[in-house]
Amino acid sequence: MQPHPRVARMKIMATKPPSSPPAPAVHRPAPDDGGSVVLERRAQKAKPPQMYQVLMLNDDYTPMEFVIVVLQEFFSKDRETATQIMLKIHLDGKGVCGVYSRDIAATKVDQVLDAAHQAGHPLQCISEPVE
Ligand code: TYC
């Protein structure tokens, strides 16, 4: 009996045992580069966080001593440094008390405003991005 025409046209393929995957390509250094490895410089991904400076503003009513104590308590200044900063604010109208990450700066501002409010002084304190 004749095989069906489609069967007759089928090629019989020999089956091969599975071959192992091709070996990874080895990129040999070009003959003239001395075998050196070139590391590409990548743009830095993470920028340092924006920092914020906390400033106190001068006014005519808050006692100097209160400002000095605030600088010692909340900004960890020794008495001499605190006095210098207070006098700078008194003379220039404002002065930097410290530089912090955004959340810490906001906390410092709250602490100063709370203490001033509790003591009945109009002392003002703000934070702003550095640069
Ligand atoms: N000017 C105030 C006074 O003469 C002192 C003062 C200093 C007030 C700094 C506020 O942020 C300040 N008593």
Residues whose N, C-alpha, C, O or C-beta is under 5 A from the ligand:
A	BS01	TYC	M56 L57 N58 D59 D60 Y61 T62 P63 M64 V67 M86 I89 H90
